[in-house]
Amino acid sequence: MSTLKIAVLYDRVWEDDAADAAPATDKAPVTRTLDKKEVEEEVAEALTKLGHAPTMHELDGTPKSLLALARLECDLVFNLTESFGNDDTADFKIAGFMELVGKRYTGSGTHGLLLAQDKAVAKKIFAFHGIHTPVFAKSFRGRLDFSHDLQFPVIVKPAREDGSIGIEFSAVVNSIRELMERMDWLHAHFDSPVLIEEYIEGRELYVGVIGNERLEAFPVWEMSFDRMPENRWRIATERVKWSTQYQKRNGIMTAQARLDAAASERIQKVAKRAYRALDLNGYARIDVRMDEEGRAFVLEANPNPNLAYGEDFAESGEVAGVTYEKLLDRILALGLRWEPARTG
């Protein structure tokens, strides 16, 4: 591939030092933390090694940064954004903007981002395609938009947030009273619909999927909770996912899942089916719970997951023989080939 001008597009999420020091309470959401080297820097370095000419462009939530993006002279935008102006639900709007101004970009398109963002909509699509997902309901300020008959315990979380935002250990409840209290807390903090789904006791599994027409599923990854206190639910809360100090203190780690070949293949196939069902392209991570009987339940799909070196998506690629530079090269090539669906 010849040398390309690539704009590495990112939005900044600032580190909150108080998050690690604070006790594990549910008083307010925890701010995501970052490694010393930002993912956009790692991506730019890898693209340079591949012989390309990357430039950095920060989308800071202002119209000025959007206009500057539209004026960029580049062959491709390497899209690492997750939000716009502190709005974590704006990822599909950023993709749509790039489509409107004629910019090619990496990762999932507008349609896939939108379908995956609303977890209740995604679950309805999974159910239509015969993909197992936990029984669920959706509610907003007393209005029940959709409901199945639920059995406690259930996990209660925002229907449209990403990165485990709004999920604490108290998100799993065992009674109507706890459920109503949790819903009130979420409505107060997020002003968004609430997803209520049956809690699946079992293993927390992640599957990286890459591709447009032809898909590859990377080895199944698992989040383990070896030293988690017995009175804590084994779930990927915001603190579990983003606080490195909390992870070390409680022996929380992600690594390749110890599964037999048949189980791994079954879960990879389910992940690819979920990817197809939501019309995803580029790359994504599919989150799965496997119960004690070996049944796999798709929890959600995460388009454009964290590409930092050492994170689960890149590490599972390494196990599959895809080095970090090769992974980015494949994502880049997929972005160049992908065309938004046209209607009408």
DAFEN-V30828 format. One line per field, one symbol per residue. phi: phi as a letter, one per 40 degrees, with the letter a starting at -180 (. if undefined). psi: psi as a letter, one per 40 degrees, with the letter a starting at -180 (. if undefined). burial: b if it has 24 or more other ideal C-beta (glycine too) atoms within 12 Angstrom, else e. A space follows every 50 residues. Layout:
phi=???
psi=???
burial=???
This chain:
phi=.ccbcbcccabcbccbccccccccbbcaccccbbcccccccccccccccc gcbcbcbcccgbddcccccccccacabccbcbaafgbccccccccccccc cgccacgccdcccccccccccdcccdcccgccaddaabaafgcccaabcb bccbbbaccbcbggcgbbccccbbaccccccccccccccbfadbbbbccc ciccbbbcbbhbccbbbcdcbbcbbdbcdccbccbccccdcbcccccccb gcabadccbcdcccccccccccccdcdcfcagaabbcbbbcccgcbbcca bbcfcdcdcgcccccccdccgbcdccccccccccccccbdcbbg
psi=hihihhhhhiihhihgdedddiigifdiihhiiiidhiddddddddddde eigiihhhheeiddddddddehhidihhheieihfeheeedddddddddd efhiiiaiiddddddddhddddddddddefhhiihiihihfehhdiiihi hiiihhiieeiifehehidedhieiddddddddddddddefiihhhihhh hahhihhhhiicdhihhiihihhifdehidehigigiddddehdddddde fhihihigiidddddddddddddddddefiiciihhhihhadeehhhhdi igifiheiheiddddddddeehiddddddddddddddhhihhi.
burial=eeebebbbbbbbbeeeeebeeeebebeebbbbbbeeebbbbbbbebbeeb ebebbbbbbeeeeebbeebbebebbbbbbbbbbbeebbbbbbbbbbbbbe eebbbbbbbbbbbbbbbbbbbbbbbbeeeebbbbbbbbbbeeeeebeeeb eebbbbbbbbbbbbbbbbbbbbbeeeeebeebbebbeebbebbbbbbbbb ebbbbbbbbbbbeebbbbbbbbbbbeebeeeebbbbbbbbbbbbebbeeb ebbbbbbebeeebbebbbbbbbbbbbbbbbbbbbbbbbbbeeeeebbbbb bbbbbbbbbebbbbbbbbebebebbebbbbbbbbbbebebeeee
